[in-house]
């Protein structure tokens, strides 16, 4: 179980070796991350997942907030999140794993 204040390293490549701190977490409910070391646009942001139990399963509610402006980096990041979340869905529902280097 993640702990409040725990530091996570998001190392996608040497160029994108970022860090975020757990800013909120509750088992089977949510996990939120506050960026601490990343691109200038990302540093003030927080992203996370809230879980919601429904009759037919668990819904994952994703958010990424506190962007200072809606610029090209924001748009690109939104697209990348969509790809990552689609990958998560495919893994959970179909067991499909796509290697990082093969992602679009």
Phi and psi in degrees as a GROMACS rama.xvg file:
@    title "Ramachandran Plot"
@    xaxis  label "Phi"
@    yaxis  label "Psi"
@TYPE xy
-61.1488  152.743  UNK-2
-117.027  146.548  UNK-3
-54.528  131.515  UNK-4
87.2723  -9.55306  UNK-5
-63.8646  140.283  UNK-6
-97.4276  132.562  UNK-7
-114.377  138.405  UNK-8
-102.409  119.526  UNK-9
-103.241  88.2374  UNK-10
-100.665  92.2967  UNK-11
-82.0745  -41.1339  UNK-12
-154.668  174.849  UNK-13
-59.5244  -31.6786  UNK-14
-73.4974  -28.7949  UNK-15
-119.619  67.7382  UNK-16
-105.742  84.0401  UNK-17
-106.759  163.537  UNK-18
-132.285  147.019  UNK-19
-143.589  151.138  UNK-20
-109.384  140.01  UNK-21
-66.8427  116.837  UNK-22
-102.552  -16.0575  UNK-23
-161.826  137.162  UNK-24
-159.32  145.464  UNK-25
-153.364  125.277  UNK-26
-53.1325  134.435  UNK-27
60.2424  21.0953  UNK-28
-134.58  -50.4504  UNK-29
-167.342  158.263  UNK-30
-148.683  129.759  UNK-31
-126.207  143.948  UNK-32
-125.185  132.462  UNK-33
-102.279  121.696  UNK-34
-64.0947  138.357  UNK-35
-121.665  -28.4157  UNK-36
-147.836  107.796  UNK-37
-165.56  -161.742  UNK-38
-63.8788  155.712  UNK-39
-54.8842  -40.7787  UNK-40
-65.5506  -33.8736  UNK-41
-82.2393  -29.0287  UNK-42
-53.3813  -38.7223  UNK-43
-81.8269  2.20369  UNK-44
-94.7733  160.455  UNK-45
-131.151  138.224  UNK-46
-133.374  161.671  UNK-47
179.586  -175.633  UNK-48
-132.058  131.266  UNK-49
-113.084  132.933  UNK-50
-99.7011  140.914  UNK-51
-135.662  117.812  UNK-52
-74.6287  132.69  UNK-53
-128.264  168.812  UNK-54
-54.5731  -42.0534  UNK-55
-100.995  17.6206  UNK-56
142.887  -165.273  UNK-57
-108.552  129.434  UNK-58
-94.5109  137.707  UNK-59
-105.431  117.016  UNK-60
-102.051  109.34  UNK-61
-95.1887  146.554  UNK-62
-145.812  155.736  UNK-63
-145.591  106.43  UNK-64
-122.567  171.674  UNK-65
76.981  26.6656  UNK-66
-68.1322  138.611  UNK-67
-75.7468  -26.3762  UNK-68
-157.483  157.432  UNK-69
-90.6057  77.199  UNK-70
-103.885  -172.685  UNK-71
-62.97  -34.6946  UNK-72
-65.4583  -39.9758  UNK-73
-60.3574  -46.1944  UNK-74
-63.3343  -44.4044  UNK-75
-63.4774  -42.8708  UNK-76
-64.1836  -39.3047  UNK-77
-61.5427  -41.9138  UNK-78
-63.6364  -43.8634  UNK-79
-62.9036  -40.7536  UNK-80
-59.8538  -41.8083  UNK-81
-58.9298  -43.6565  UNK-82
-63.8245  -44.3254  UNK-83
-64.5163  -41.7566  UNK-84
-68.4675  -35.4132  UNK-85
-63.926  -39.994  UNK-86
-62.8808  -40.5117  UNK-87
-62.9634  -45.0396  UNK-88
-60.0866  -46.7304  UNK-89
-62.2166  -38.4599  UNK-90
-65.8232  -49.268  UNK-91
-66.2822  -38.7241  UNK-92
-90.556  -29.3937  UNK-93
-127.167  -5.742  UNK-94
73.5903  15.3607  UNK-95
-81.8481  129.367  UNK-96
-121.071  127.109  UNK-97
-112.503  122.734  UNK-98
-58.9473  145.322  UNK-99
-51.3798  -46.88  UNK-100
-67.5162  -14.147  UNK-101
-99.0721  2.05333  UNK-102
-78.917  146.05  UNK-103
